[in-house]
């Protein structure tokens, strides 16, 4: 290794250390055990800095209703005012719009289009969440409300067996969801 490579490595290391110190200073008002976690100190410096940057982004992010993540605000017509065809069309557009803001829907195949539209209208859009802009990070919205639905439609055989062993309950039959869809994300 020639001296220019050694010098470059040292400069990069110094830059990482300076960035780490700056990030820790900026996180000081939000300090808690997650910053002092032992696993953080075992991370390579570059990974630790990325972790601290994501924490800082989280702390600084505004908590807004998801509908206000859009400009203009995403307002949907009441599900009761729409025909099935209108629901289907608006649902596809809305799912794409949510994905554009890194909101990813999971476990939707047991819901009809109208039921999923109602979940988005009633539960997702008015929900206040932190809008964090970090590349590759999504807000994952699981469209199930109970263990029975998960066990019936989405749990693997291994998950079902573990759940039964842990809770000692009779499991619902495993079924294929009635409304398979291809969702972005």
C-alpha positions as CSV (number, residue, x, y, z in Angstrom):
1,X,0.0,0.0,0.0
2,X,1.5,3.3,-1.0
3,X,1.3,6.4,1.2
4,X,-1.5,8.0,-0.8
5,X,-3.8,5.0,0.0
6,X,-2.8,5.2,3.6
7,X,-3.5,8.9,3.7
8,X,-6.8,8.5,1.9
9,X,-7.9,5.8,4.4
10,X,-7.0,8.1,7.3
11,X,-8.9,11.0,5.8
12,X,-12.0,8.9,5.2
13,X,-11.7,7.6,8.8
14,X,-11.4,11.1,10.2
15,X,-14.4,12.2,8.1
16,X,-16.4,9.3,9.5
17,X,-15.3,10.2,13.1
18,X,-16.2,13.9,12.6
19,X,-19.6,12.9,11.1
20,X,-20.2,10.6,14.1
21,X,-19.4,13.3,16.6
22,X,-21.7,15.8,14.8
23,X,-24.5,13.3,14.7
24,X,-24.1,12.4,18.4
25,X,-24.2,16.2,19.2
26,X,-27.3,16.7,17.1
27,X,-29.0,13.7,18.8
28,X,-28.1,14.9,22.3
29,X,-31.5,16.5,23.0
30,X,-33.2,13.2,22.1
31,X,-30.7,11.0,24.0
32,X,-31.9,7.7,25.3
33,X,-30.7,4.1,25.7
34,X,-31.0,3.5,21.9
35,X,-28.0,5.7,21.2
36,X,-26.0,4.1,24.0
37,X,-27.0,0.6,23.1
38,X,-24.0,-1.7,23.1
39,X,-24.8,-3.1,19.7
40,X,-24.4,0.5,18.3
41,X,-20.9,0.7,19.5
42,X,-20.0,-2.6,17.8
43,X,-21.2,-1.4,14.4
44,X,-18.6,-0.4,11.8
45,X,-18.4,3.4,11.9
46,X,-20.1,3.9,8.5
47,X,-23.0,1.7,9.6
48,X,-23.3,3.5,12.9
49,X,-23.4,6.8,11.2
50,X,-26.2,5.6,8.9
51,X,-28.1,4.4,12.0
52,X,-27.6,7.7,13.8
53,X,-28.7,9.6,10.7
54,X,-31.9,7.6,10.6
55,X,-32.5,8.2,14.3
56,X,-32.0,11.9,13.7
57,X,-34.4,11.9,10.7
58,X,-37.0,10.1,12.9
59,X,-36.7,12.6,15.7
60,X,-37.0,15.6,13.4
61,X,-39.8,14.2,11.3
62,X,-43.2,15.8,11.7
63,X,-46.1,13.6,12.8
64,X,-48.9,14.2,10.3
65,X,-52.0,12.5,9.1
66,X,-50.9,10.4,6.2
67,X,-53.5,12.2,4.0
68,X,-51.3,15.4,4.6
69,X,-48.2,13.7,3.3
70,X,-49.5,14.7,-0.2
71,X,-49.7,18.1,-1.8
72,X,-52.5,18.8,-2.1
73,X,-53.8,16.6,0.8
74,X,-55.2,13.2,-0.3
75,X,-58.9,13.3,0.2
76,X,-61.0,10.3,-0.9
77,X,-64.8,10.3,-1.5
78,X,-66.8,8.4,1.1
79,X,-66.9,4.7,0.2
80,X,-70.7,4.8,0.6
81,X,-71.0,7.3,-2.2
82,X,-69.2,5.2,-4.8
83,X,-70.1,2.3,-7.1
84,X,-68.1,-0.9,-7.1
85,X,-66.4,0.2,-10.4
86,X,-65.5,3.6,-8.9
87,X,-64.1,2.0,-5.8
88,X,-61.9,-0.3,-7.9
89,X,-60.6,2.5,-10.0
90,X,-59.9,4.9,-7.2
91,X,-58.4,2.1,-5.1
92,X,-55.7,1.4,-7.7
93,X,-54.9,5.1,-8.0
94,X,-54.8,5.5,-4.2
95,X,-52.5,2.5,-3.6
96,X,-50.1,3.9,-6.2
97,X,-50.3,7.3,-4.5
98,X,-49.6,5.8,-1.1
99,X,-46.6,3.9,-2.5
100,X,-45.3,7.1,-3.9
101,X,-45.0,8.3,-0.3
102,X,-43.4,5.0,0.8
103,X,-46.6,3.6,2.4
104,X,-46.7,-0.1,1.6
105,X,-49.8,-2.2,2.2
106,X,-49.4,-5.8,3.4
107,X,-51.9,-8.5,4.1
108,X,-54.7,-7.2,1.9
109,X,-55.8,-10.3,-0.1
110,X,-58.6,-11.3,2.3
111,X,-60.3,-7.9,1.8
112,X,-62.6,-7.0,-1.1
113,X,-61.8,-3.8,-3.0
114,X,-64.5,-2.0,-1.0
115,X,-63.2,-3.3,2.3
116,X,-59.7,-2.3,1.5
117,X,-60.9,1.1,0.4
118,X,-62.7,1.5,3.7
119,X,-59.5,0.6,5.6
120,X,-57.5,3.3,3.7
121,X,-60.3,5.9,4.1
122,X,-61.1,5.2,7.8
123,X,-57.8,4.0,9.2
124,X,-54.7,4.8,7.1
125,X,-55.3,8.4,5.7
126,X,-56.3,10.0,9.0
127,X,-53.6,8.2,11.0
128,X,-50.8,10.5,12.3
129,X,-47.4,9.0,11.5
130,X,-43.9,10.4,11.3
131,X,-43.0,11.3,7.7
132,X,-39.4,10.1,7.5
133,X,-37.6,10.6,4.3
134,X,-34.9,7.8,4.3
135,X,-34.1,6.1,1.0
136,X,-35.3,2.5,1.1
137,X,-37.4,2.9,4.2
138,X,-41.2,2.4,4.0
139,X,-44.1,2.7,6.4
140,X,-45.6,-0.8,6.3
141,X,-49.3,-0.9,6.9
142,X,-50.6,-4.4,7.8
143,X,-54.3,-4.6,6.9
144,X,-55.2,-7.3,9.5
145,X,-56.7,-6.5,12.8
146,X,-56.5,-9.9,14.6
147,X,-54.5,-13.1,14.9
148,X,-57.3,-15.2,13.5
149,X,-57.2,-13.4,10.1
150,X,-53.4,-13.7,10.0
151,X,-53.5,-17.4,11.0
152,X,-56.3,-18.2,8.5
153,X,-54.8,-16.5,5.4
154,X,-51.2,-15.5,5.9
155,X,-49.4,-17.6,8.5
156,X,-47.1,-20.4,7.3
157,X,-47.5,-23.9,8.6
158,X,-44.5,-23.3,10.9
159,X,-46.0,-20.0,12.2
160,X,-49.4,-21.7,12.8
161,X,-47.7,-24.6,14.7
162,X,-45.7,-22.2,16.9
163,X,-48.7,-20.0,17.6
164,X,-50.8,-23.1,18.6
165,X,-48.0,-24.3,20.9
166,X,-47.5,-20.9,22.5
167,X,-51.2,-20.1,23.0
168,X,-52.7,-23.6,23.3
169,X,-55.7,-22.7,21.2
170,X,-57.7,-24.3,18.3
171,X,-56.5,-22.7,15.0
172,X,-58.9,-21.5,12.3
173,X,-58.6,-23.5,9.1
174,X,-55.9,-22.3,6.7
175,X,-57.5,-20.7,3.6
176,X,-56.4,-19.0,0.4
177,X,-57.4,-15.3,0.4
178,X,-60.2,-14.6,-2.0
179,X,-58.9,-11.3,-3.5
180,X,-55.3,-11.8,-4.6
181,X,-53.7,-8.6,-5.7
182,X,-50.4,-7.4,-7.0
183,X,-49.3,-4.4,-4.9
184,X,-46.3,-2.2,-5.3
185,X,-43.5,-2.4,-2.8
